[in-house]
Amino acid sequence: MSMIKRYVVFGSGNYGRLALELLGSQNIDFFIDNDIDKQGKSLDGVKIISLDQALLRLTNQIVVIAASELYYDQIQKQLDDSGIKNYVSVMEIQRSITKEKILARPDYLTIYNKAIEWIKNNTIENAGIINNSMLRKPYPEVTGYYIPTLIRWGYRVLAEQYANWLMEIQKEDGSWYDTDNQSPYIFDTAQILKGLLAIWDIHSDKVRVEESIKKGADWILSCMTEEGRLVAPDECCWSENEDTCSELIHTYCISPIIEAGKRMKNDGYIQKAHRILDYYKKKYETKILNFSLLSHFYAYVVEAMLDLGEIEIARQAMDHITEYQKSSGAVPAYNNVDWVCSTGLLQLSLIWFRLGDEKHGNKAFEYACKLQNESGGWFGSYLSEENQNEINTYFPKQEISWANKYFLDALYYKNLCQFQNTASIFCNEISTEDGRYNIIKNVVSTSGKIDILDLGCGKGRYLKRLVESFPDKNYHAVDLSTNVMQYFSVLEGVEKRQGSLTNIPYKDNSFDVVYTCEALEHAVDIDRAIGEMARVTKQDGTIVVIDKNKDMYGYFEIGEWEQWFGEQELTDIMQRYCSEVHVEKEISFDNNKANGLFYAWIGKVRL
């Protein structure tokens, strides 16, 4: 709302103070109040007068009614009877200002969409992701560790394409080679194993995936010495400058060996993996704890510690990194420069998020987002605004494919961190009279033992009511935050799993009804979220989305990544997966009458 307008505020109590905060005392000519005891006094230096006095002074000002519902109608009648029509409520003022803030916020959703399009545009047909914008060949290593990321964000088809290509090019000895197919690499092979392990359960040929994983793990361990060192087949792969990259990044290869050992019930894999970890921890303790490499490679090492349960080591390392983080959020590429490595910055942000440190993680993440190129990609490095005379040496003119992968990973952990840290604020209960609950109740009231999924279940407030009303049905719950789900750990008959709207941890065609209430607004990728809901819903089953109407922007302040939906906008997305979609609009909530804030989109999944 433009602050060049002049205002008069009717009401000098708590709502009057709200008006002061919203408009500023410099923009308010005076207060009006019916309370004789307040007339003649001031509120933050602004005079309080009676309505009769105000009528003599009113010109073109906007009158703001600053009162509760109890007194609003009375004041409105006073103004109407006095011939004053240019008035507005303080809540409308607040909503208008909040809406302006929302519309003016950084366009992070566009950053995400551009990043996804870059990945699609730089994937080679029937193969993997390119190495970089100047080497447009598929890169096996990066293609491998993209797979868990793609699955997490709902791109399962692309993930399977990547996996199929990787299995086709695996060497007979179990290794994978570099982009130019010149040499085998332990690091690259391990990152590919991470991808194959992630897709194993959902791939159409699980036997083939298992065989490929086993061959790859056996080859990596064949490169291990008795003391636990992983010896690269070609030692020339390491930088001549030990401060750039070293074999310490082999710690990022250990977790897939352990996971393969657990899933294949191979204790030998697990024992050897721990021997490798012990070797590198003892030999490189100082380097692990101190910012000692290019930030991209150093972040590999610190994240490896997290993956391996070495939380305290990771925390100590990141405590040292905070000493290098600037007020802008930037972390230098090395401990003695100002320029930044884009992917290193994104990796460090996700580590902070995994450690529960939103403050430092957000600063790094937001700085990295500002670096994104118009194409949707990131160069490997950027000069600091504080020092333009340096020379940045890490892919300064090439857009590197792994930056987009770590952007998506950082965004996932940012959301997870936020919900883990704020679990206590979510509502525990919902009234049986609430319109939102009754939408869900009406949908699931079908006779028989049907399977129902509450997606983004929070503290299970809908499930608690449904279990009471329909105890004969099968209930399942998914939420990003395990902390939130702890609040209904004693709810009998409900299976809980950690997951997200874009990565639902259930097989295709599992449920008769899938509903999500006030969770889609946090999903970021709406098409993929609806696609996932449809995937796990049986043919002709029902999906329900209850969320906020875009036309009501300003009713609440919202997060930078949150989005509300237009009626037709979400209908169009759901119609890609549903044979029919209808929208219900008259929905009461939290003891409030229906006012257009909440809509319910209900769709029948295509046969």
C-alpha positions as CSV (number, residue, x, y, z in Angstrom):
1,M,0.0,0.0,0.0
2,S,1.4,3.4,-1.0
3,M,2.6,5.4,2.0
4,I,2.0,8.8,0.3
5,K,-1.7,8.5,1.2
6,R,-2.9,10.1,4.4
7,Y,-4.9,8.1,7.0
8,V,-7.2,8.6,10.0
9,V,-7.6,5.7,12.3
10,F,-10.9,5.1,14.1
11,G,-9.9,3.2,17.3
12,S,-6.9,3.7,19.5
13,G,-6.8,0.4,21.3
14,N,-4.8,-2.8,20.2
15,Y,-6.1,-2.6,16.7
16,G,-5.2,1.1,16.6
17,R,-1.6,0.1,17.5
18,L,-1.7,-2.5,14.7
19,A,-2.6,0.3,12.3
20,L,0.3,2.4,13.7
21,E,2.7,-0.5,13.0
22,L,1.4,-1.0,9.5
23,L,1.1,2.6,8.3
24,G,3.6,4.5,10.4
25,S,2.7,7.4,12.7
26,Q,4.0,9.9,10.1
27,N,1.2,8.8,7.7
28,I,-1.7,9.1,10.3
29,D,-3.2,12.6,10.8
30,F,-5.1,11.7,14.0
31,F,-7.0,8.9,15.8
32,I,-10.8,8.9,16.4
33,D,-12.1,7.2,19.5
34,N,-15.6,7.0,21.1
35,D,-14.0,6.6,24.5
36,I,-14.2,10.0,26.2
37,D,-11.3,9.1,28.5
38,K,-9.0,8.7,25.5
39,Q,-10.0,11.8,23.7
40,G,-7.4,14.6,24.0
41,K,-4.6,12.2,24.6
42,S,-2.0,10.9,22.1
43,L,-0.9,7.5,20.9
44,D,2.8,7.5,19.8
45,G,2.5,11.3,19.3
46,V,-0.7,11.2,17.2
47,K,-3.6,13.0,18.7
48,I,-6.8,11.2,19.7
49,I,-10.1,13.1,19.1
50,S,-13.8,12.6,18.9
51,L,-15.8,11.8,15.7
52,D,-17.4,15.3,15.9
53,Q,-14.0,16.9,16.0
54,A,-12.8,14.7,13.2
55,L,-15.7,15.7,10.9
56,L,-14.3,19.3,11.0
57,R,-10.8,18.1,10.0
58,L,-11.5,15.3,7.5
59,T,-10.6,16.1,3.9
60,N,-9.3,13.4,1.6
61,Q,-7.9,11.0,4.1
62,I,-8.7,7.3,4.2
63,V,-10.4,6.3,7.4
64,V,-9.1,3.0,8.9
65,I,-11.5,1.2,11.2
66,A,-9.3,-0.3,13.8
67,A,-11.6,-2.4,16.0
68,S,-12.7,-5.9,16.7
69,E,-15.7,-7.5,15.1
70,L,-17.7,-6.6,18.3
71,Y,-17.4,-2.8,17.5
72,Y,-16.8,-2.8,13.7
73,D,-20.4,-2.6,12.7
74,Q,-21.1,0.2,15.2
75,I,-18.2,2.3,13.8
76,Q,-19.2,1.5,10.2
77,K,-22.7,2.8,10.9
78,Q,-21.3,6.0,12.6
79,L,-19.3,6.7,9.5
80,D,-22.1,6.0,7.1
81,D,-24.5,8.2,9.1
82,S,-21.9,11.0,8.9
83,G,-21.6,10.7,5.2
84,I,-18.1,9.2,5.2
85,K,-17.7,6.5,2.6
86,N,-13.9,6.4,2.2
87,Y,-13.1,3.8,4.8
88,V,-11.4,0.5,5.1
89,S,-10.7,-2.0,7.9
90,V,-7.3,-2.4,9.5
91,M,-7.4,-6.1,8.5
92,E,-7.9,-5.1,4.9
93,I,-4.9,-2.8,5.2
94,Q,-2.8,-5.6,6.7
95,R,-3.9,-8.0,4.0
96,S,-3.1,-5.6,1.2
97,I,0.4,-4.9,2.7
98,T,1.1,-8.6,3.2
99,K,0.0,-9.3,-0.4
100,E,2.4,-6.7,-1.7
101,K,5.2,-8.3,0.3
102,I,4.3,-11.8,-1.1
103,L,4.2,-10.5,-4.7
104,A,7.5,-8.7,-4.2
105,R,9.4,-11.6,-2.5
106,P,12.3,-13.2,-4.3
107,D,11.0,-15.5,-7.1
108,Y,12.5,-18.7,-5.7
109,L,10.0,-20.9,-7.5
110,T,11.3,-19.6,-10.8
111,I,14.8,-20.5,-9.7
112,Y,13.6,-24.1,-9.1
113,N,11.7,-24.3,-12.4
114,K,14.7,-23.0,-14.3
115,A,17.0,-25.4,-12.6
116,I,14.8,-28.3,-13.5
117,E,14.5,-27.2,-17.2
118,W,18.3,-26.9,-17.3
119,I,18.6,-30.6,-16.3
120,K,16.1,-31.7,-18.9
121,N,17.7,-29.6,-21.6
122,N,21.2,-30.9,-20.8
123,T,20.3,-34.6,-20.5
124,I,21.5,-36.6,-23.5
125,E,18.8,-38.7,-25.1
126,N,18.7,-42.3,-23.8
127,A,21.8,-41.5,-21.7
128,G,22.8,-39.3,-18.8
129,I,23.5,-35.6,-17.8
130,I,26.2,-33.7,-19.6
131,N,29.6,-33.0,-17.9
132,N,29.4,-29.2,-18.5
133,S,28.2,-26.7,-21.0
134,M,31.5,-26.9,-22.9
135,L,31.8,-30.7,-22.7
136,R,28.4,-32.0,-23.8
137,K,29.0,-35.7,-23.2
138,P,27.2,-37.7,-20.6
139,Y,29.1,-37.8,-17.3
140,P,28.7,-41.2,-15.6
141,E,29.7,-40.1,-12.1
142,V,27.3,-37.2,-11.9
143,T,24.6,-39.1,-13.7
144,G,24.8,-41.7,-10.9
145,Y,24.4,-39.3,-8.0
146,Y,21.7,-37.4,-9.7
147,I,19.4,-40.5,-9.5
148,P,18.5,-40.2,-5.7
149,T,17.9,-36.5,-6.3
150,L,15.6,-37.0,-9.3
151,I,13.6,-39.7,-7.4
152,R,13.3,-37.3,-4.4
153,W,11.7,-34.6,-6.6
154,G,9.4,-37.0,-8.5
155,Y,11.3,-37.5,-11.7
156,R,11.3,-41.3,-11.6
157,V,11.2,-41.8,-15.4
158,L,14.3,-39.7,-15.9
159,A,16.0,-41.5,-13.0
160,E,15.4,-44.9,-14.6
161,Q,16.7,-43.6,-17.9
162,Y,19.9,-42.6,-16.2
163,A,20.2,-46.0,-14.4
164,N,19.6,-48.0,-17.6
165,W,22.4,-46.1,-19.4
166,L,24.8,-46.5,-16.5
167,M,24.2,-50.3,-16.4
168,E,24.8,-50.5,-20.2
169,I,28.2,-48.8,-19.9
170,Q,29.5,-50.6,-16.8
171,K,32.8,-52.3,-17.5
172,E,33.1,-56.1,-17.2
173,D,35.2,-55.7,-14.1
174,G,32.5,-53.7,-12.4
175,S,34.0,-50.3,-12.7
176,W,32.8,-47.1,-14.5
177,Y,35.1,-44.8,-16.4
178,D,35.3,-41.0,-16.8
179,T,33.4,-38.9,-19.3
180,D,35.9,-39.6,-22.1
181,N,35.9,-43.3,-21.3
182,Q,39.7,-43.3,-20.6
183,S,40.2,-44.6,-17.0
184,P,38.3,-46.3,-14.2
185,Y,37.6,-44.2,-11.1
186,I,36.8,-45.4,-7.5
187,F,35.0,-42.1,-6.7
188,D,32.8,-42.2,-9.9
189,T,31.9,-45.9,-9.4
190,A,30.8,-45.2,-5.8
191,Q,28.6,-42.3,-6.8
192,I,26.9,-44.5,-9.5
193,L,26.3,-47.1,-6.8
194,K,24.4,-44.5,-4.8
195,G,22.1,-44.0,-7.7
196,L,21.5,-47.7,-8.3
197,L,20.9,-48.3,-4.7
198,A,18.3,-45.5,-4.7
199,I,16.4,-46.9,-7.7
200,W,16.8,-50.6,-6.9
201,D,13.4,-51.1,-5.3
202,I,11.5,-49.2,-8.0
203,H,13.3,-50.3,-11.1
204,S,11.6,-52.6,-13.5
205,D,14.6,-55.0,-13.6
206,K,15.7,-55.4,-9.9
207,V,17.9,-58.4,-10.6
208,R,19.9,-56.5,-13.1
209,V,20.3,-53.6,-10.7
210,E,21.5,-55.9,-7.9
211,E,24.0,-57.5,-10.1
212,S,25.4,-54.2,-11.2
213,I,25.7,-53.0,-7.6
214,K,27.5,-56.1,-6.6
215,K,30.0,-55.9,-9.4
216,G,30.6,-52.2,-8.7
217,A,31.1,-52.8,-4.9
218,D,33.4,-55.7,-5.5
219,W,35.6,-53.7,-7.9
220,I,35.9,-50.8,-5.4
221,L,36.9,-53.1,-2.6
222,S,39.5,-54.8,-4.9
223,C,41.2,-51.4,-4.9
224,M,41.5,-51.4,-1.1
225,T,44.8,-52.1,0.7
226,E,44.9,-54.2,3.9
227,E,45.1,-51.0,6.0
228,G,42.0,-49.6,4.4
229,R,43.3,-47.1,1.8
230,L,41.5,-47.0,-1.5
231,V,44.2,-46.8,-4.2
232,A,43.1,-45.1,-7.4
233,P,44.0,-47.2,-10.5
234,D,45.5,-44.0,-12.0
235,E,47.2,-41.9,-9.2
236,C,47.5,-39.1,-11.7
237,C,43.8,-38.3,-11.1
238,W,44.7,-36.3,-8.0
239,S,45.5,-32.7,-8.2
240,E,49.2,-31.8,-8.0
241,N,48.0,-29.2,-5.4
242,E,46.9,-31.2,-2.3
243,D,44.9,-28.2,-1.2
244,T,42.5,-28.6,-4.2
245,C,41.6,-32.2,-4.1
246,S,43.0,-35.3,-2.5
247,E,42.1,-38.9,-2.0
248,L,40.3,-37.9,1.2
249,I,37.2,-37.5,-1.0
250,H,37.2,-41.3,-1.0
251,T,35.3,-41.0,2.3
252,Y,32.3,-40.1,0.1
253,C,32.5,-43.6,-1.4
254,I,32.0,-45.5,1.9
255,S,28.3,-45.2,2.5
256,P,27.1,-47.0,-0.6
257,I,29.4,-50.0,0.3
258,I,27.8,-50.1,3.8
259,E,24.3,-49.8,2.3
260,A,25.0,-52.5,-0.3
261,G,26.3,-54.7,2.5
262,K,23.2,-54.3,4.6
263,R,20.8,-54.9,1.8
264,M,22.7,-57.9,0.4
265,K,23.4,-59.2,3.9
266,N,27.1,-59.1,3.1
267,D,29.0,-58.4,6.4
268,G,32.3,-58.4,4.5
269,Y,31.3,-55.2,2.7
270,I,30.4,-53.5,6.0
271,Q,33.6,-54.5,7.8
272,K,35.8,-53.4,4.9
273,A,33.9,-50.1,4.7
274,H,34.6,-49.4,8.3
275,R,38.2,-50.2,7.8
276,I,38.3,-47.6,5.0
277,L,36.7,-45.0,7.3
278,D,39.1,-45.7,10.1
279,Y,42.1,-45.3,7.8
280,Y,41.0,-41.9,6.5
281,K,40.0,-40.6,9.9
282,K,43.3,-41.5,11.4
283,K,45.5,-40.3,8.5
284,Y,43.6,-37.1,7.6
285,E,42.0,-36.0,10.9
286,T,43.4,-32.4,10.7
287,K,42.3,-32.0,7.1
288,I,38.8,-33.4,7.9
289,L,38.3,-30.9,10.7
290,N,39.7,-27.9,9.0
291,F,38.7,-26.2,5.7
292,S,41.6,-27.6,3.7
293,L,40.4,-28.2,0.1
294,L,38.3,-26.6,-2.6
295,S,34.9,-26.1,-0.9
296,H,33.3,-28.5,-3.4
297,F,35.7,-31.3,-2.5
298,Y,35.8,-30.4,1.2
299,A,32.0,-30.6,1.3
300,Y,32.2,-34.1,0.0
301,V,34.3,-35.0,3.0
302,V,32.1,-33.4,5.6
303,E,28.9,-34.8,4.1
304,A,30.5,-38.2,4.1
305,M,31.0,-37.9,7.8
306,L,27.3,-37.2,8.2
307,D,26.4,-40.2,6.0
308,L,28.6,-42.4,8.1
309,G,27.1,-41.2,11.4
310,E,30.1,-39.1,12.4
311,I,27.9,-36.2,13.4
312,E,30.3,-34.6,15.9
313,I,33.1,-34.5,13.3
314,A,30.8,-32.9,10.8
315,R,29.6,-30.4,13.3
316,Q,33.2,-29.4,14.3
317,A,34.1,-29.0,10.7
318,M,31.1,-26.8,9.9
319,D,31.8,-24.7,13.0
320,H,35.2,-23.9,11.4
321,I,33.4,-23.1,8.1
322,T,31.2,-20.5,9.8
323,E,34.4,-18.5,10.6
324,Y,34.8,-18.1,6.8
325,Q,31.2,-17.3,5.9
326,K,30.6,-13.6,5.1
327,S,27.6,-11.6,6.1
328,S,26.4,-12.0,2.5
329,G,26.2,-15.8,3.0
330,A,29.2,-16.5,0.7
331,V,31.8,-19.0,1.7
332,P,35.1,-18.7,-0.3
333,A,36.1,-21.5,-2.6
334,Y,39.4,-21.8,-0.6
335,N,40.4,-20.7,2.8
336,N,42.6,-17.9,1.3
337,V,40.5,-16.4,-1.5
338,D,37.3,-14.4,-1.9
339,W,35.8,-16.0,-5.0
340,V,33.1,-18.7,-4.5
341,C,32.5,-22.1,-5.8
342,S,28.8,-22.4,-6.6
343,T,28.4,-26.1,-6.0
344,G,30.6,-26.0,-2.9
345,L,28.4,-23.3,-1.5
346,L,25.2,-25.3,-2.2
347,Q,26.8,-28.4,-0.7
348,L,27.8,-26.6,2.5
349,S,24.3,-25.2,2.8
350,L,22.8,-28.7,2.7
351,I,25.2,-29.9,5.4
352,W,24.2,-27.0,7.6
353,F,20.5,-27.9,7.0
354,R,21.2,-31.6,7.8
355,L,22.8,-30.4,11.1
356,G,19.7,-28.4,11.9
357,D,21.5,-25.0,11.4
358,E,19.0,-22.9,9.4
359,K,20.7,-19.6,10.0
360,H,24.0,-20.4,8.2
361,G,22.4,-22.8,5.7
362,N,19.9,-20.2,4.6
363,K,22.5,-17.5,4.1
364,A,24.6,-19.8,2.0
365,F,21.7,-21.1,0.0
366,E,20.2,-17.7,-0.7
367,Y,23.6,-16.4,-1.9
368,A,24.0,-19.4,-4.2
369,C,20.5,-18.8,-5.6
370,K,21.4,-15.3,-6.6
371,L,24.3,-16.6,-8.7
372,Q,22.1,-18.7,-10.9
373,N,22.5,-17.9,-14.6
374,E,19.5,-17.0,-16.8
375,S,19.8,-20.4,-18.4
376,G,19.0,-22.1,-15.1
377,G,22.5,-23.4,-14.6
378,W,25.5,-22.3,-12.6
379,F,29.1,-21.6,-13.6
380,G,31.5,-23.6,-11.4
381,S,32.7,-20.4,-9.7
382,Y,32.1,-16.6,-9.5
383,L,34.1,-13.7,-8.5
384,S,33.3,-12.0,-5.2
385,E,31.6,-8.6,-5.3
386,E,34.3,-7.6,-2.8
387,N,37.3,-8.6,-4.9
388,Q,36.9,-8.4,-8.7
389,N,40.7,-8.6,-9.3
390,E,41.1,-12.3,-8.4
391,I,41.1,-15.1,-10.9
392,N,38.5,-17.8,-10.2
393,T,39.9,-21.1,-11.5
394,Y,37.1,-23.6,-11.0
395,F,35.1,-23.9,-14.3
396,P,34.6,-20.1,-14.4
397,K,32.9,-20.1,-17.9
398,Q,31.3,-23.5,-17.9
399,E,27.9,-24.4,-16.4
400,I,28.6,-27.6,-14.4
401,S,25.9,-30.2,-14.2
402,W,26.5,-31.1,-10.5
403,A,25.6,-27.6,-9.3
404,N,21.9,-28.2,-10.2
405,K,22.0,-31.5,-8.4
406,Y,23.2,-29.9,-5.2
407,F,20.8,-27.0,-5.5
408,L,17.9,-29.6,-5.5
409,D,19.5,-31.5,-2.5
410,A,20.0,-28.3,-0.6
411,L,16.4,-27.2,-1.2
412,Y,15.1,-30.6,0.0
413,Y,17.2,-30.4,3.2
414,K,16.2,-26.8,3.7
415,N,12.5,-27.8,3.8
416,L,13.2,-30.8,6.0
417,C,15.2,-28.7,8.4
418,Q,12.5,-26.1,8.7
419,F,9.8,-28.7,9.4
420,Q,11.9,-30.6,11.9
421,N,12.8,-27.5,13.8
422,T,9.2,-26.2,13.9
423,A,7.3,-29.4,14.6
424,S,5.8,-28.1,17.8
425,I,3.8,-25.3,16.1
426,F,1.6,-27.5,14.1
427,C,-2.0,-28.0,15.2
428,N,-2.8,-31.2,17.2
429,E,-6.6,-31.3,16.7
430,I,-9.3,-30.4,14.2
431,S,-13.0,-30.0,15.1
432,T,-15.5,-32.5,13.7
433,E,-17.4,-29.4,12.6
434,D,-14.5,-28.0,10.6
435,G,-15.4,-27.8,6.9
436,R,-12.0,-29.1,5.8
437,Y,-12.4,-32.3,7.9
438,N,-15.9,-32.8,6.6
439,I,-14.6,-32.7,3.0
440,I,-12.2,-35.6,3.8
441,K,-14.8,-37.4,5.9
442,N,-17.3,-37.4,3.1
443,V,-14.8,-38.8,0.6
444,V,-13.6,-41.7,2.8
445,S,-17.0,-42.7,4.1
446,T,-17.3,-45.2,1.3
447,S,-18.3,-48.6,2.7
448,G,-15.8,-51.4,2.9
449,K,-12.2,-51.7,4.0
450,I,-10.5,-49.2,1.8
451,D,-6.8,-48.0,2.0
452,I,-6.4,-44.3,2.8
453,L,-3.2,-42.2,2.8
454,D,-2.9,-38.9,4.6
455,L,0.0,-37.2,2.7
456,G,1.7,-34.4,4.6
457,C,-0.1,-35.7,7.7
458,G,1.5,-33.4,10.3
459,K,0.5,-34.4,13.8
460,G,-2.2,-36.6,12.5
461,R,-5.2,-34.5,13.4
462,Y,-7.3,-35.6,10.5
463,L,-6.4,-39.3,11.0
464,K,-7.4,-39.1,14.7
465,R,-10.9,-38.1,13.7
466,L,-11.1,-40.6,10.8
467,V,-10.0,-43.5,13.0
468,E,-12.7,-42.7,15.5
469,S,-15.4,-42.4,12.8
470,F,-14.3,-45.3,10.5
471,P,-12.2,-47.8,12.5
472,D,-12.6,-50.5,9.9
473,K,-10.5,-48.8,7.2
474,N,-6.7,-49.0,6.6
475,Y,-4.8,-45.8,7.3
476,H,-1.4,-44.7,6.3
477,A,0.5,-41.5,7.0
478,V,3.4,-39.8,5.2
479,D,5.2,-36.6,6.3
480,L,8.6,-35.0,5.5
481,S,9.2,-34.5,9.3
482,T,9.7,-37.4,11.6
483,N,9.6,-35.0,14.5
484,V,6.0,-33.9,13.5
485,M,4.9,-37.5,13.3
486,Q,6.1,-38.3,16.8
487,Y,3.1,-36.5,18.1
488,F,0.8,-39.3,17.1
489,S,3.0,-42.3,17.8
490,V,0.4,-44.0,19.8
491,L,-2.4,-43.8,17.2
492,E,-3.3,-47.4,16.6
493,G,-3.8,-48.8,13.1
494,V,-1.9,-46.1,11.3
495,E,1.3,-47.0,9.4
496,K,3.7,-44.0,9.3
497,R,6.5,-43.5,6.8
498,Q,8.9,-40.6,6.2
499,G,8.5,-39.1,2.7
500,S,7.4,-36.1,0.7
501,L,4.7,-35.1,-1.7
502,T,7.1,-35.6,-4.6
503,N,8.5,-38.9,-3.3
504,I,5.8,-41.0,-1.7
505,P,7.3,-44.2,-0.3
506,Y,4.6,-46.6,-1.6
507,K,4.2,-48.7,-4.7
508,D,1.9,-47.8,-7.6
509,N,-1.8,-48.3,-7.1
510,S,-1.7,-48.7,-3.3
511,F,-4.6,-46.5,-2.1
512,D,-8.3,-45.9,-2.7
513,V,-8.1,-42.4,-1.3
514,V,-5.1,-40.0,-1.1
515,Y,-5.6,-36.7,0.5
516,T,-3.4,-33.8,1.4
517,C,-4.4,-30.8,3.5
518,E,-2.4,-27.6,3.5
519,A,0.7,-29.4,2.4
520,L,0.8,-29.0,-1.4
521,E,1.5,-25.3,-0.8
522,H,5.0,-26.4,0.5
523,A,5.7,-29.0,-2.3
524,V,7.5,-26.6,-4.7
525,D,7.0,-28.8,-7.8
526,I,3.2,-29.0,-8.0
527,D,2.9,-31.1,-11.1
528,R,5.3,-33.8,-9.7
529,A,3.4,-33.8,-6.4
530,I,0.0,-34.4,-8.1
531,G,1.7,-37.0,-10.4
532,E,3.0,-38.8,-7.3
533,M,-0.5,-38.7,-5.7
534,A,-2.0,-40.2,-8.8
535,R,0.8,-42.8,-9.1
536,V,0.1,-44.3,-5.6
537,T,-3.7,-44.1,-6.1
538,K,-5.6,-47.0,-7.6
539,Q,-7.3,-46.5,-10.9
540,D,-10.6,-44.7,-10.4
541,G,-9.5,-43.9,-6.8
542,T,-9.8,-40.4,-5.4
543,I,-7.2,-37.7,-4.7
544,V,-8.1,-34.7,-2.6
545,V,-6.2,-31.4,-2.2
546,I,-7.4,-29.0,0.4
547,D,-5.4,-25.8,0.2
548,K,-5.5,-22.0,0.1
549,N,-7.0,-19.9,-2.7
550,K,-4.5,-17.7,-4.5
551,D,-7.1,-14.9,-4.7
552,M,-6.7,-14.6,-0.9
553,Y,-3.0,-13.8,-0.9
554,G,-2.4,-11.5,2.0
555,Y,-4.7,-13.3,4.5
556,F,-1.6,-14.7,6.1
557,E,2.1,-14.1,5.7
558,I,3.7,-17.0,4.0
559,G,7.1,-18.4,3.4
560,E,9.3,-17.5,0.4
561,W,8.8,-21.0,-1.1
562,E,5.1,-21.3,-0.3
563,Q,2.5,-21.0,-3.0
564,W,-1.3,-20.9,-3.0
565,F,-3.4,-21.9,-6.0
566,G,-5.9,-20.5,-8.5
567,E,-9.0,-22.6,-9.0
568,Q,-8.4,-23.3,-12.7
569,E,-4.6,-23.4,-12.3
570,L,-4.7,-26.5,-10.0
571,T,-7.6,-28.0,-11.8
572,D,-5.6,-28.0,-15.1
573,I,-2.7,-29.8,-13.4
574,M,-5.0,-32.4,-11.8
575,Q,-6.7,-33.1,-15.1
576,R,-3.4,-34.4,-16.5
577,Y,-3.9,-37.3,-14.2
578,C,-7.6,-37.4,-13.4
579,S,-10.6,-38.1,-15.6
580,E,-12.7,-35.6,-13.7
581,V,-12.0,-32.9,-11.2
582,H,-14.5,-30.8,-9.2
583,V,-13.8,-27.9,-6.8
584,E,-15.6,-27.2,-3.5
585,K,-15.3,-23.6,-2.3
586,E,-17.6,-23.1,0.7
587,I,-15.3,-24.5,3.4
588,S,-15.3,-23.3,7.0
589,F,-12.2,-23.5,9.1
590,D,-10.9,-23.0,12.6
591,N,-14.3,-21.7,13.8
592,N,-14.4,-19.3,10.9
593,K,-17.2,-19.2,8.3
594,A,-16.3,-20.0,4.7
595,N,-14.7,-16.9,3.2
596,G,-13.0,-18.2,0.1
597,L,-9.7,-18.9,1.8
598,F,-9.9,-22.7,1.4
599,Y,-10.8,-24.7,-1.7
600,A,-10.9,-28.4,-2.1
601,W,-10.0,-30.0,-5.4
602,I,-11.3,-33.6,-5.7
603,G,-10.3,-35.8,-8.7
604,K,-10.9,-39.3,-9.9
605,V,-7.7,-41.0,-11.1
606,R,-7.8,-42.1,-14.7
607,L,-8.5,-45.7,-15.5
